[in-house]
């Protein structure tokens, strides 16, 4: 937990941004890149907005902001509870700004998460998995013959070919 408290120390770097819109932009970029991570161009833009010369201060700040976003979106936190996420050492004006912005985007981001989950569920249900394996030629030929035989049995509609014919014959006698 000590590491988490050290991360909060980087939040005041947001005060160096030129405006509330800059902080809003940073949060939006972090959300947009939640699956891929920031590319060099986005890192450069954010570093310039915050007037930072290197990534040494930027990285812990971004980790802290991503943690906040995750807690707001994935945690069961109501809009009113967002401000309680901040420890006392975070400046009150910074708490207010981040709380307002997180409240502003919380619903939209939760909807994005639900859409992502639906897409993931759809992909897993549709059987879109690829399976690769190697077979010797003779094993492949045997497997194909079996599959063709099954196909022919199913398409002919012959009940005796699937084992039920004997039961039906016994029932008739």
C-alpha positions in Angstrom: 0.0 0.0 0.0 3.0 2.3 0.5 3.5 2.2 -3.3 -0.1 3.4 -3.8 0.5 6.3 -1.4 3.6 7.3 -3.2 1.7 7.4 -6.5 -0.7 10.0 -5.1 2.3 12.3 -4.8 2.4 12.7 -8.5 -1.2 14.0 -8.9 -0.1 17.6 -8.2 1.7 17.5 -11.6 -1.8 17.9 -13.1 -1.9 21.4 -11.8 0.9 22.3 -14.2 -1.5 21.7 -17.1 -2.8 24.9 -18.7 -6.5 24.1 -18.2 -9.2 21.8 -17.0 -9.6 20.7 -20.6 -6.1 19.4 -20.6 -6.7 17.2 -17.6 -10.0 16.1 -19.3 -8.0 15.2 -22.5 -5.5 13.2 -20.5 -8.2 11.1 -18.8 -9.9 10.5 -22.2 -6.7 9.4 -23.8 -6.0 7.1 -20.9 -9.4 5.5 -21.4 -9.2 5.3 -25.1 -5.8 3.5 -24.8 -6.8 1.3 -22.0 -6.2 -1.9 -24.0 -3.2 -0.8 -26.1 -1.3 1.6 -23.9 -0.1 5.0 -24.8 1.9 5.4 -28.0 4.9 7.7 -28.2 2.8 10.6 -29.8 0.2 10.6 -27.0 3.0 10.4 -24.3 4.7 13.4 -25.9 1.4 15.4 -26.0 0.7 14.7 -22.4 4.3 15.4 -21.4 4.1 18.8 -23.2 0.7 19.6 -21.6 2.2 19.0 -18.2 5.5 20.7 -19.0 7.5 17.6 -18.1 10.9 17.0 -19.5 11.0 13.2 -19.1 8.8 10.1 -18.5 10.2 9.6 -15.0 7.4 11.7 -13.5 4.9 11.0 -16.2 4.8 7.2 -15.7 3.8 7.2 -12.0 1.2 9.9 -12.7 -0.4 7.9 -15.5 -0.4 4.7 -13.3 -2.2 6.7 -10.6 -4.8 8.1 -13.0 -5.4 4.6 -14.6 -5.9 3.2 -11.1 -8.5 5.9 -10.4 -10.3 5.3 -13.7 -10.3 1.6 -13.0 -11.8 2.0 -9.5 -14.5 4.3 -10.8 -15.4 2.2 -13.8 -14.9 -1.4 -12.6 -15.5 -0.9 -8.9 -18.9 -0.6 -7.5 -18.5 3.1 -6.7 -21.3 5.6 -7.0 -20.7 9.1 -8.3 -21.0 10.4 -4.7 -18.2 8.1 -3.5 -15.6 9.1 -6.0 -14.2 11.8 -3.8 -13.6 9.3 -1.0 -11.0 7.6 -3.2 -8.5 10.3 -2.6 -6.3 10.4 0.5 -6.2 13.6 2.5 -2.8 14.6 1.1 -4.3 15.3 -2.4 -5.0 19.0 -2.8 -8.7 19.7 -2.4 -9.0 21.6 -5.7 -7.4 18.7 -7.5 -9.8 16.3 -5.8 -12.7 18.4 -6.9 -11.5 18.6 -10.5 -10.8 14.9 -10.8 -14.0 14.0 -9.1 -16.0 16.1 -11.5 -14.3 14.7 -14.5 -14.5 11.1 -13.3 -18.2 11.6 -12.6 -18.7 13.1 -16.0 -17.2 10.1 -17.8 -18.1 7.3 -15.4 -21.4 6.3 -17.1 -20.0 6.5 -20.6 -17.0 4.4 -19.6 -19.1 1.8 -17.9 -21.2 1.5 -21.0 -18.0 1.0 -23.0 -17.0 -1.9 -20.6 -20.5 -3.5 -21.1 -20.1 -3.2 -24.9 -16.7 -4.8 -24.7 -18.0 -7.7 -22.6 -20.9 -8.2 -25.0 -18.4 -8.3 -28.0 -16.2 -10.7 -26.1 -19.2 -13.0 -25.3 -20.4 -12.8 -28.9 -16.9 -13.9 -30.2 -16.7 -16.8 -27.7 -20.3 -18.0 -28.5 -19.9 -17.8 -32.3 -17.1 -20.4 -32.1 -14.6 -18.1 -33.7 -11.7 -19.9 -32.2 -8.9 -21.2 -34.4 -7.3 -24.5 -33.6 -4.2 -25.7 -35.3 -2.7 -29.1 -35.1 -0.6 -31.4 -37.2 -1.7 -34.8 -38.5 0.1 -37.5 -40.5 -1.4 -38.0 -43.9 -2.9 -41.4 -43.0 -4.5 -40.0 -39.9 -6.0 -37.2 -41.8 -7.4 -39.5 -44.5 -8.9 -41.7 -41.8 -10.5 -38.7 -40.1 -11.9 -37.4 -43.4 -13.4 -40.8 -44.3 -15.1 -40.9 -40.9 -16.4 -37.4 -41.3 -17.8 -38.2 -44.8 -19.3 -41.4 -43.5 -21.1 -39.5 -40.7 -22.2 -36.9 -43.2 -23.7 -39.5 -45.5 -25.5 -41.2 -42.6 -27.0 -38.0 -41.4 -28.0 -36.8 -44.8 -29.7 -40.1 -45.8 -31.9 -39.9 -42.7 -31.6 -43.6 -42.3 -32.6 -44.4 -38.7 -30.8 -47.7 -38.7 -27.5 -46.1 -39.4 -27.4 -44.2 -36.1 -28.2 -47.1 -33.8 -31.9 -46.3 -33.3 -33.0 -48.7 -36.0 -32.5 -51.8 -33.9 -34.6 -50.2 -31.1 -37.3 -49.3 -33.6 -37.3 -52.9 -35.1 -37.6 -54.4 -31.6 -40.5 -52.1 -30.8 -42.4 -53.2 -33.9 -42.2 -56.9 -33.0 
